[in-house]
Amino acid sequence: MNTVFMQQRQPPNQRLMANDQLLHDVPPTVTIIVTVYKRTRFLNEAITSALNQTFRSFEIIVTDDSDSNAVKAICESFHTPLIRYRKNIFTLGVALNLRTALCEARGEYIAILNDDDAWEPEFLESLLLPFQNDPGVSLCFCDHWIVSEDGGIDLLGTDANSVRYGRDILPEGKIDDLEGLVLEKNGVPMAMAAIFRKNAIDIGLLVGDVAGAYDLWLSCLLAAGGNSAYYIAKRLTRYRVHGQMESGRKAPDKNKNMIFIYEKLMELGLFPKKMPFLYRKYSQYHFQVGKDHLWFNNPKMARSYFLGAFGSGLNCKALAGITLSFLPRNFRIVLKVTAERP
């Protein structure tokens, strides 16, 4: 570890805020980006966890897509120049809101923190070490806890989540197959448990169409660029499950961004060896969006997506979906209720 890095490490202590101006006057090593849209319930805790990091060379950009006085007031309540509040006059959507902050970031490294999540104090320090030891590393990530609305740790949920995303069997160290981990497992938690080099991605490719799947999109861009990645086998962040989560929102076009992502990956030719897999995912999400439109009583729109799910061959599920779209609405409702029964 180099001398400069050692000097930037200090124990987490609120009294360090007195040195904030000195830290702010030099370019930070890390830019922490917190994207916000109206939701403020957990924002104070998220920012506090960032300010309490043992690694001290950072700036925090709270980028507000709702132009909220409440969000601004929370940022100002910390009385530190390390936090920069910025707002969008018009709502951009989460991906473009993040992109705007990325363009303004002064740090060599970027860490994204959701407004409802939190970091352990040693998060930045632990994830920055691989970058310091190996200049070829462009991405470092760790595992995370699942916590309830009140902050309690869900041990069973945490273990199940690690299994789902392939991190239960992932050894600490450099990743041998980043493409596979990203495409097949979506295994890099970019939104609150990763740090990446700002110059490792083309920020212009972060477009509004990727919407809430910006984390998957960023990890795809990093994997496609042939970048080296490192995994820290520790749970150093806390992912909160609560009623206001975007993942719980119901909408017929909610998964439309996934169609865009797989279509764009094929168009750009970023993973030439994975083309059959990408096309399969592209078709699967056509079916999913078609199903969503059908349940939201948009049969004509549903049919157009079911047709897109056929790909190069017969898709029995999509054919069944098209058939259902021609049935009376009351009959479809009965089928929906039956399908949703435990």
C-alpha positions as CSV (number, residue, x, y, z in Angstrom):
1,M,0.0,0.0,0.0
2,N,1.5,3.4,-0.9
3,T,2.2,6.2,1.5
4,V,-0.5,8.5,0.2
5,F,-3.1,5.9,0.6
6,M,-2.0,5.2,4.2
7,Q,-2.2,8.9,5.0
8,Q,-5.8,9.1,3.8
9,R,-6.9,6.3,6.2
10,Q,-8.3,7.6,9.5
11,P,-10.6,6.0,12.1
12,P,-14.3,6.8,11.7
13,N,-15.0,9.7,14.0
14,Q,-17.5,12.6,13.6
15,R,-14.8,15.0,14.9
16,L,-13.0,14.4,11.6
17,M,-15.6,16.8,10.0
18,A,-13.4,19.6,11.2
19,N,-10.8,18.6,8.5
20,D,-13.4,18.4,5.8
21,Q,-12.4,21.7,4.2
22,L,-8.8,20.5,3.8
23,L,-10.0,17.3,2.2
24,H,-12.4,19.1,-0.1
25,D,-9.7,21.5,-1.4
26,V,-7.7,18.6,-3.1
27,P,-9.1,16.3,-5.7
28,P,-10.7,13.3,-4.0
29,T,-9.7,9.7,-4.7
30,V,-13.3,8.5,-4.7
31,T,-16.6,10.1,-5.7
32,I,-19.6,8.7,-3.9
33,I,-22.8,9.2,-5.9
34,V,-26.1,9.0,-4.1
35,T,-29.1,9.2,-6.5
36,V,-32.4,10.4,-4.9
37,Y,-35.9,10.8,-6.2
38,K,-38.3,12.1,-3.5
39,R,-37.5,9.3,-1.1
40,T,-35.9,10.6,2.1
41,R,-36.7,8.2,4.9
42,F,-33.3,6.5,4.9
43,L,-31.2,9.1,3.3
44,N,-29.7,10.5,6.5
45,E,-28.5,7.0,7.4
46,A,-27.0,6.4,4.0
47,I,-25.1,9.6,4.0
48,T,-23.9,9.1,7.6
49,S,-22.5,5.7,6.6
50,A,-20.5,7.3,3.8
51,L,-19.2,10.1,6.0
52,N,-18.1,7.5,8.6
53,Q,-15.7,5.7,6.3
54,T,-12.2,4.9,7.5
55,F,-10.8,6.0,4.1
56,R,-11.2,9.8,4.0
57,S,-10.3,11.0,0.5
58,F,-13.8,11.3,-1.0
59,E,-16.5,13.6,-2.1
60,I,-20.3,12.9,-1.9
61,I,-22.6,14.0,-4.7
62,V,-26.2,13.8,-3.8
63,T,-27.9,14.0,-7.1
64,D,-31.6,14.8,-6.7
65,D,-34.0,14.0,-9.6
66,S,-37.0,15.5,-7.8
67,D,-35.7,19.0,-6.9
68,S,-36.8,18.3,-3.3
69,N,-36.4,20.8,-0.5
70,A,-36.4,17.9,2.0
71,V,-33.5,16.2,0.3
72,K,-31.5,19.5,0.2
73,A,-32.2,20.1,3.9
74,I,-30.9,16.7,4.8
75,C,-27.7,17.3,2.9
76,E,-27.2,20.8,4.5
77,S,-27.8,19.4,8.0
78,F,-24.4,17.7,7.9
79,H,-22.6,21.0,7.6
80,T,-19.7,19.6,5.6
81,P,-18.2,20.7,2.2
82,L,-17.6,17.0,1.4
83,I,-21.3,16.8,0.4
84,R,-22.4,18.5,-2.8
85,Y,-26.1,18.7,-3.4
86,R,-27.2,19.0,-7.0
87,K,-30.6,18.9,-8.5
88,N,-32.3,18.5,-11.9
89,I,-34.8,21.1,-12.9
90,F,-36.6,18.4,-14.9
91,T,-36.8,14.7,-13.9
92,L,-34.3,12.7,-16.0
93,G,-34.8,9.2,-14.7
94,V,-32.3,7.3,-12.5
95,A,-29.9,6.4,-15.3
96,L,-29.5,9.9,-16.7
97,N,-29.5,11.3,-13.1
98,L,-26.5,9.1,-12.4
99,R,-24.8,10.0,-15.7
100,T,-25.1,13.7,-14.9
101,A,-23.3,13.2,-11.6
102,L,-20.7,11.0,-13.2
103,C,-19.8,13.8,-15.5
104,E,-19.3,16.1,-12.6
105,A,-17.3,13.6,-10.5
106,R,-13.8,14.6,-9.6
107,G,-12.6,11.2,-8.2
108,E,-10.6,8.7,-10.0
109,Y,-12.9,6.0,-8.6
110,I,-16.7,5.9,-8.4
111,A,-18.8,4.3,-5.7
112,I,-22.6,4.3,-6.0
113,L,-24.8,4.2,-2.8
114,N,-28.5,3.9,-2.9
115,D,-30.4,6.4,-0.7
116,D,-31.9,3.5,1.3
117,D,-28.7,1.4,1.8
118,A,-25.7,1.8,4.0
119,W,-22.0,0.9,4.2
120,E,-19.8,-0.6,6.9
121,P,-17.1,1.9,7.9
122,E,-14.3,-0.1,6.2
123,F,-16.1,-0.4,2.9
124,L,-14.1,2.1,0.9
125,E,-10.8,1.1,2.5
126,S,-11.3,-2.6,1.8
127,L,-12.4,-2.2,-1.8
128,L,-9.7,0.3,-2.7
129,L,-6.8,-2.0,-1.7
130,P,-6.9,-4.1,-4.9
131,F,-6.7,-1.0,-7.0
132,Q,-3.6,0.2,-5.1
133,N,-1.9,-3.2,-5.4
134,D,-2.7,-3.8,-9.0
135,P,-3.1,-0.9,-11.5
136,G,-4.8,-3.3,-13.9
137,V,-7.9,-3.7,-11.7
138,S,-10.8,-1.6,-12.9
139,L,-13.6,-3.0,-10.7
140,C,-13.8,-4.2,-7.1
141,F,-16.9,-5.5,-5.4
142,C,-18.0,-7.3,-2.3
143,D,-21.1,-9.2,-0.9
144,H,-23.7,-7.5,1.2
145,W,-26.3,-8.1,3.9
146,I,-30.0,-8.0,3.4
147,V,-31.7,-5.9,6.1
148,S,-35.3,-5.2,7.0
149,E,-37.0,-1.9,7.0
150,D,-35.9,-1.2,10.6
151,G,-32.3,-2.2,9.8
152,G,-32.3,-5.8,11.2
153,I,-30.2,-8.3,9.4
154,D,-32.0,-11.1,7.6
155,L,-29.6,-14.0,7.8
156,L,-31.6,-16.4,5.7
157,G,-32.4,-13.8,3.1
158,T,-28.7,-12.8,3.0
159,D,-27.5,-16.3,2.4
160,A,-30.2,-17.0,-0.2
161,N,-29.2,-13.7,-2.0
162,S,-25.5,-14.7,-2.1
163,V,-26.5,-18.1,-3.7
164,R,-28.8,-16.5,-6.2
165,Y,-26.1,-14.2,-7.6
166,G,-23.3,-16.7,-7.4
167,R,-21.3,-15.0,-4.7
168,D,-21.6,-18.0,-2.3
169,I,-19.0,-20.0,-4.2
170,L,-17.0,-17.0,-5.6
171,P,-13.4,-17.1,-4.1
172,E,-11.8,-13.9,-3.0
173,G,-9.4,-12.5,-5.6
174,K,-9.4,-11.7,-9.3
175,I,-12.4,-12.9,-11.3
176,D,-11.6,-15.5,-13.9
177,D,-14.8,-15.2,-15.8
178,L,-16.3,-11.7,-15.3
179,E,-18.4,-12.1,-18.5
180,G,-20.1,-15.2,-17.1
181,L,-20.6,-13.7,-13.7
182,V,-22.2,-10.6,-15.1
183,L,-24.3,-12.0,-17.9
184,E,-25.4,-15.3,-16.4
185,K,-25.7,-14.3,-12.7
186,N,-25.9,-10.5,-12.7
187,G,-23.4,-11.1,-9.8
188,V,-21.9,-7.6,-9.4
189,P,-23.9,-5.4,-7.0
190,M,-22.9,-2.1,-8.7
191,A,-25.6,0.0,-7.0
192,M,-24.1,-0.2,-3.5
193,A,-21.3,-2.7,-3.1
194,A,-18.8,-1.9,-5.8
195,I,-16.1,0.6,-6.8
196,F,-14.9,1.1,-10.4
197,R,-12.4,3.4,-12.3
198,K,-14.3,6.3,-13.8
199,N,-12.2,6.0,-17.0
200,A,-13.0,2.3,-17.5
201,I,-16.4,3.0,-19.0
202,D,-17.8,5.3,-21.7
203,I,-20.2,7.5,-19.8
204,G,-22.0,8.3,-23.0
205,L,-23.3,4.8,-23.2
206,L,-25.3,5.3,-19.9
207,V,-28.6,6.2,-21.6
208,G,-32.0,6.7,-20.1
209,D,-33.4,3.5,-21.7
210,V,-31.5,1.3,-19.2
211,A,-33.6,2.9,-16.4
212,G,-33.4,1.0,-13.1
213,A,-31.1,-1.7,-14.6
214,Y,-28.3,0.8,-14.8
215,D,-26.3,-1.4,-12.4
216,L,-26.5,-4.4,-14.8
217,W,-25.6,-2.1,-17.7
218,L,-22.6,-0.7,-16.0
219,S,-21.3,-4.1,-15.1
220,C,-21.8,-5.3,-18.7
221,L,-19.8,-2.3,-20.0
222,L,-17.0,-3.1,-17.5
223,A,-17.0,-6.8,-18.4
224,A,-17.1,-6.1,-22.2
225,G,-14.1,-3.8,-21.9
226,G,-11.9,-6.6,-20.9
227,N,-11.3,-5.0,-17.5
228,S,-9.9,-6.9,-14.6
229,A,-12.1,-7.3,-11.5
230,Y,-11.5,-8.3,-7.9
231,Y,-13.9,-9.8,-5.4
232,I,-13.7,-9.1,-1.6
233,A,-15.4,-12.0,0.1
234,K,-17.0,-10.0,2.9
235,R,-20.4,-8.4,3.5
236,L,-19.5,-4.7,3.8
237,T,-22.8,-3.1,2.8
238,R,-26.4,-3.3,3.8
239,Y,-29.2,-3.6,1.2
240,R,-32.5,-2.6,2.7
241,V,-35.8,-4.3,1.8
242,H,-38.8,-2.1,2.3
243,G,-42.2,-1.1,0.8
244,Q,-41.0,1.8,-1.2
245,M,-38.4,-0.1,-3.3
246,E,-38.4,0.2,-7.0
247,S,-38.3,-3.5,-7.3
248,G,-41.7,-3.7,-5.8
249,R,-43.3,-1.3,-8.3
250,K,-45.9,-2.8,-10.6
251,A,-46.1,-1.5,-14.2
252,P,-46.6,-3.1,-17.6
253,D,-43.4,-1.6,-19.1
254,K,-41.2,-2.3,-16.0
255,N,-39.0,-4.8,-17.8
256,K,-38.8,-3.0,-21.1
257,N,-35.4,-1.7,-20.2
258,M,-34.1,-5.3,-20.1
259,I,-35.2,-5.7,-23.8
260,F,-33.2,-2.6,-24.6
261,I,-30.1,-3.8,-22.8
262,Y,-29.9,-7.2,-24.5
263,E,-30.7,-5.7,-27.9
264,K,-28.0,-3.0,-27.4
265,L,-25.4,-5.6,-26.3
266,M,-26.1,-7.5,-29.5
267,E,-26.1,-4.4,-31.6
268,L,-22.7,-3.2,-30.2
269,G,-21.2,-6.7,-30.5
270,L,-19.8,-6.4,-27.0
271,F,-20.0,-10.2,-26.2
272,P,-19.5,-12.0,-29.6
273,K,-19.2,-15.4,-28.0
274,K,-22.4,-14.9,-26.0
275,M,-24.7,-14.0,-28.8
276,P,-27.0,-17.1,-28.5
277,F,-27.3,-16.4,-24.8
278,L,-28.1,-12.7,-25.4
279,Y,-30.7,-13.5,-28.0
280,R,-32.3,-16.0,-25.6
281,K,-32.5,-13.3,-22.9
282,Y,-33.9,-10.8,-25.4
283,S,-36.7,-13.2,-26.3
284,Q,-37.4,-14.1,-22.6
285,Y,-37.9,-10.4,-21.7
286,H,-40.2,-9.9,-24.7
287,F,-42.3,-12.7,-23.2
288,Q,-42.2,-11.1,-19.7
289,V,-43.2,-7.7,-20.9
290,G,-46.0,-9.2,-23.0
291,K,-47.2,-11.1,-19.9
292,D,-47.1,-7.9,-17.9
293,H,-49.2,-6.0,-20.5
294,L,-51.7,-8.8,-20.6
295,W,-52.2,-8.7,-16.8
296,F,-52.6,-4.9,-17.1
297,N,-55.3,-5.4,-19.7
298,N,-53.3,-4.2,-22.7
299,P,-53.9,-7.2,-25.0
300,K,-52.9,-5.5,-28.2
301,M,-49.6,-4.4,-26.8
302,A,-49.1,-7.8,-25.2
303,R,-49.4,-9.5,-28.5
304,S,-46.7,-7.3,-30.0
305,Y,-44.3,-8.4,-27.3
306,F,-45.3,-12.0,-27.5
307,L,-44.5,-12.0,-31.2
308,G,-41.0,-10.6,-30.3
309,A,-40.5,-13.6,-28.1
310,F,-40.6,-16.1,-30.9
311,G,-37.0,-15.4,-32.1
312,S,-36.0,-17.9,-34.7
313,G,-38.3,-20.7,-33.6
314,L,-41.6,-21.6,-32.0
315,N,-42.2,-20.4,-28.4
316,C,-45.0,-22.3,-26.9
317,K,-45.4,-19.9,-23.9
318,A,-45.6,-16.9,-26.3
319,L,-48.1,-18.7,-28.4
320,A,-50.2,-19.4,-25.3
321,G,-49.9,-15.7,-24.4
322,I,-51.2,-14.6,-27.8
323,T,-54.1,-17.0,-27.4
324,L,-55.0,-15.6,-24.0
325,S,-54.8,-12.0,-25.4
326,F,-57.9,-12.8,-27.5
327,L,-59.9,-14.1,-24.6
328,P,-62.5,-11.9,-22.8
329,R,-61.0,-9.7,-20.0
330,N,-63.1,-11.4,-17.2
331,F,-61.7,-14.8,-18.2
332,R,-58.1,-13.5,-18.1
333,I,-58.7,-12.1,-14.6
334,V,-59.9,-15.5,-13.4
335,L,-56.8,-17.1,-14.8
336,K,-54.6,-14.4,-13.2
337,V,-56.1,-14.9,-9.8
338,T,-55.8,-18.7,-10.1
339,A,-52.1,-18.4,-11.1
340,E,-51.3,-16.1,-8.2
341,R,-52.8,-18.4,-5.6
342,P,-50.1,-20.1,-3.3
